Amino acid sequence: MRVLRMAATAEAVSLTILLTNLATLHLETITSVAGPVHGTAYVTVIAATSLARSARGVRLRALVPGVGGLLALRHLLRTQQE
């Protein structure tokens, strides 16, 4: 759960950085750093949800690019509370 939370946060933050960079200065340095971070976080989210014994639908939510990790984490937290 902790790995998923960190990867989901990194995925969302890196996507925000990439989109902000695209809309403003479009600096290649930012893209070359944030792009691989985003990709690694995305793959980590998918791996963390596929390895975890989790509620139904979590794995599908993790596949949504950009916000999938946050959606999966939210779904996990809701199913644990029930």
C-alpha positions in Angstrom: 0.0 0.0 0.0 2.9 2.4 0.8 4.6 1.7 -2.5 1.3 2.3 -4.4 0.8 5.6 -2.5 4.3 6.8 -3.4 4.1 5.7 -7.0 0.6 7.2 -7.5 1.8 10.5 -6.1 4.9 10.5 -8.3 2.8 9.6 -11.3 0.4 12.5 -10.8 3.0 15.0 -9.9 5.3 14.1 -12.8 2.3 14.3 -15.2 1.4 17.8 -13.8 5.0 18.9 -14.4 5.1 17.5 -17.9 1.8 19.2 -18.9 2.8 22.5 -17.3 6.1 22.4 -19.1 4.3 21.6 -22.4 1.9 24.5 -21.9 4.6 27.1 -20.9 8.3 26.9 -21.8 8.6 23.4 -23.2 12.1 22.9 -21.9 13.7 19.7 -23.1 15.6 19.3 -19.8 12.4 19.1 -17.8 10.9 16.7 -20.3 13.9 14.4 -20.2 13.8 14.2 -16.4 10.1 14.1 -15.7 9.2 11.8 -18.6 11.1 8.7 -17.4 10.0 9.4 -13.8 6.4 9.4 -15.0 6.9 6.2 -17.0 8.6 4.4 -14.1 5.8 5.5 -11.6 3.1 4.3 -14.1 4.7 0.9 -14.4 5.3 0.7 -10.6 1.6 1.5 -10.0 0.6 -1.3 -12.4 3.0 -3.8 -10.8 2.0 -2.8 -7.2 -1.7 -3.4 -8.0 -1.1 -6.6 -9.8 1.0 -8.1 -7.0 -1.4 -7.1 -4.2 -4.4 -9.1 -3.2 -6.8 -6.4 -3.8 -10.5 -5.6 -4.3 -12.1 -6.2 -7.7 -11.5 -3.4 -10.2 -8.3 -2.1 -8.7 -6.1 -3.5 -11.5 -8.3 -1.9 -14.2 -8.2 1.5 -12.5 -4.4 1.3 -12.3 -4.2 1.1 -16.1 -5.7 4.6 -16.6 -2.7 6.8 -17.5 -1.9 9.7 -15.3 -4.5 9.3 -12.5 -4.8 5.5 -12.4 -2.7 5.1 -9.3 -4.8 7.6 -7.4 -8.0 6.0 -8.6 -6.7 2.5 -7.5 -5.6 3.8 -4.2 -8.9 5.5 -3.5 -10.8 2.3 -4.4 -8.5 0.3 -2.1 -9.1 2.7 0.8 -12.9 2.7 0.3 -13.1 -1.1 0.2 -11.0 -1.4 3.3 -13.4 0.9 5.2 -16.4 -1.2 4.3 
